[in-house]
Structure formats: C-alpha cells, structure tokens
Amino acid sequence: MSRFEELDDVVTLADQMETDEGPIILINLFTVDASEEEALLKAWAHDADFMKAQPGYISTQLHQGIAGSSTFMNYAVWQDVKSFRNAFCHPEFQRRIADYPPSAKARPHLVRKLSIENHCVA
C-alpha cells in the first residue's frame, strides 16, 4: 500500500491500539485510482481471508462510493482492541499490505458503537 493517513487529526491508530476496549469496529476509508480498483478489491479480499481466521474477528464488509466513486469503506467488527492489534501487527498481514496498488491510500480508525438512548441529540 502506498500510504496510510490518519482519519483523526488528534488520535492516531497507534494511540487507539494501546487501549483495552471492546467490542470495537475498524472503519477504513480507502481511495484508489479508478484504473486500480480491481487490484484493490483483490488485495482487500486476500486480507479479509486472513483476518477471518484470526481470534476475536467477528465480521467485515466492504462498501464502494456511488456514481463512479473510487472511495471504498471497510467496516470490520472485532471482539476487542487486543484481538485487532494482534491480527494487524501479525507479520503475515504486514506482508500482505504490499499487495495493495500504488495509488491506494488507507485511513483506518477504531470506533465503538454508541447507544442513542445514552446520548442526547440537540
């Protein structure tokens, strides 16, 4: 993959991976040149196969922007940060990152589900 960028200007993915929360959701926004979409999809599917076999993995989905967009969003649910961290830092996964096309940019970020009942919306 040509590069990672932070989705949040204040809290980095590395900061998040030092926490002890769960369950968590990985949101990863990818952009890629339109000519390399198929290569991105192939690399993502290869990664997804690896992640599905890791302890703590729950599910994942990949979505693509509409109207000719070359923006993709991966949504992956994990039991906890520790499980995600172990899978993400695994040497095999780190090797697979090189399979992404050169134009690909990833913006990963960890989030948790909020219950609307617990938060007021003004």
Buried (B, 14 or more C-beta within 10 A) or exposed (E): BEEBEBBEEEEBBEEBBEBEEBBBBBBBBBBBEEEBBEBBBEBBEEBBEBBEEBEBBEEBEBEBEEEEEBEBBBBBBBBBBBBBBBBBEBEEBEEBBEBBBEBBBBBBBBEEEEEEEEEEEE
